[in-house]
Amino acid sequence: MNISDNSSPIAIHCESVSKNYKKIEALKNINFDVKRGEIFGIIGPDGAGKTTLFRILTTLILPDNGTATIDGFDVVASYKEIRKRVGYMPGRFSLYQDLTVEENLEFFATVFNTTIEENYELIKDIYIQIEPFKNRRAGKLSGGMKQKLALSCALIHKPSVLFLDEPTTGVDPVSRKEFWGMLQKLREQGITILVSTPYMDEASLCDRIALIQNGQFLRIDTPENIVGQFADILWAAKSDNMHKLLEDLRNDEQVKSSFAFGDSIHVTVENGQLTVDSLKKYLIERGHKNIEIQPIEPTIEDCFMELSNTQI
Amino acid sequence: MKQLFSFIRKEFHHILRDKTTVMILLLMPVIQIVLFGFALSQEVKDTKVIVLANTSDDATRRIIDRVDASEYFDVAVVAHNSNDIDAAFRDGKAKLAMVFEDHFSENLKHTGKAHIQLIADATDPNAATSFLFYASNIITNYQQDLSPTQTNSGLITPEVKMLYNPQMKSAFNFVPGVLGMIMILICAMMTSIAIVREKEMGTMEILLVSPMRPIYTILSKIAPYFVLSVINFATIMLLSVFVLKVPIAGSFISLLTVSLLYIFVALSLGLLISTLTSSQLAAMMISGMGLMIPVMLLSGMIFPIENMPVFLRFISNFVPARWYIDAVKTIMIKGLGLGDVLKDVGVLILMGTVLVTISLKKFKVRLG
């Protein structure tokens, strides 16, 4: 364990980690490294295995196979060391609802053998927003404020690695944006952040991301590269009858895939297979009216759908 | 150390802010003592009596007057036949029936022998015993007044019949029982719920991913309930000495020692339950069903252990309250010392040690 120090360039190392719950494979052969001072996002839908991965890395559960180290410390053998140096914010709001904001923060400061004063600088930007409510009980805070308090509590001991499991789930869009701003600031302080989210739009705010589905990583790269690797042509299609539109598009053999995205359907077409006009013609023949088809730039979500489609 | 104190302070915050629960916990011993001491008391007062005397004569009237005049009884109905008695019992209009044989007075005068049948509603067996005891006394007194020179008491033979519950079960000393029950309730049930709550709320996850030592978590969860138990012990002692006039016959220090030992056993039980369950409801069910019922039924608090079937008697050995109640009875009621409860003390020490060892071993440093 002599390689363990904060100056090592690798903060999280994960090698062929797998975990089964009875017969369900929650994680299958997970390999990745997170560099020091990086914001690394684990992006995937509910039930993909994000929380299981977080719990293994935070020493809460044991992996069935593989090894993982945090700051060079093994998650199984040196779990006590890891518990001293990481900050963890579970997916569910997990503070004491019947204690006030200040009491919660003070309690977690002493739990980690520190005081609010000692590390006030680190949490100042975040805590200052909830400080006016410091005598309010945590259970009575709004979702965004609860999240800020939870982050303050997870940061109060100046952790070297911060684990945030779905921190923005159930938080309003404004607070979500603010929250990501805070994470950028924390990275500047040299804190490594592993964050999971089901929101694909948050992926672009990470330095690197891993797309996860059914316990497997589909790809690990920077958000830009993942979007850049999207090789196909992407269109957004609309018509009067969206349900039938999806059905008809899926029946067209020249269309590679089509998924409902908000109020339109994203259609991927392999290069040179089909033109907008020929697709329109095909749809008019099928009785669609007010057809709109527009070429669009792929998002992370399109890439995720594409990748998960090829996996199946 | 600072961690521990801060944690304990937090626990007190949790408890004191939940005003309803804290009130219930502090008032429970008071309510139980008052209930057992007064509302559910065995004291016989103005019990309704139904009388059946087919031949109204001097002797029957005198006995009925005496019964009616006593503070224990109130002759409510005069029956005309045995159906009236059945009806009165069914409707709850009488708890005791006195049936005089025909020509009671004549028989008494001429043959020197007469019969009265006493019928008691034994749904409450302890009360029924008292009714019969008091009624027999009144009859015996009348008989002695009638012939003060005659010491032979064969004149009137009361014939006793226990209705609804022919096997009488003995009364109990409820103060030791209430002590045994309250301690289990507060220590075991509340402690297990408090620890499981952290699991259920997800805060246990954060506590685990911290340098906090598990033993601190346990100690701080236990501390407030220990304090509450000691307060309750004091309340029960004060109530029983000053309100119920049940004096502490033996040494108070011995009683306190045994009680602290019992609190320790109850706390370790709570700890064990918390390691076995992951929801507050489950913890409550286990402590409710698994602890309260044995404490009430198998500790000797209500039913004497000697009268139990062999199997239940065997099971009762594993109920800590059984040993504690026995020790309290010995010290508090019989006035004996610690030396006379060595067996109880030994069993409790053994139970506590085993329970603490198991639960500390089972206390997980990771999620289940």
Interface residues (C-beta under 8 A of the other chain):
Chain A: R55 T58 T59 L60 I61 L62 Y79 K80 R83 K84 V86 Y88 P90 R92 F93 S94 L95 Y96 Q97 D98 L99 E103 E106 F107 F108 T110 V111 F112 N113 C153 A154
Chain B: K2 Q3 S6 F7 K10 H13 H14 R17 D18 M201 G202 T203 E205 I206 L207 L208 V209 S210 P211 M212 V365 R366 L367
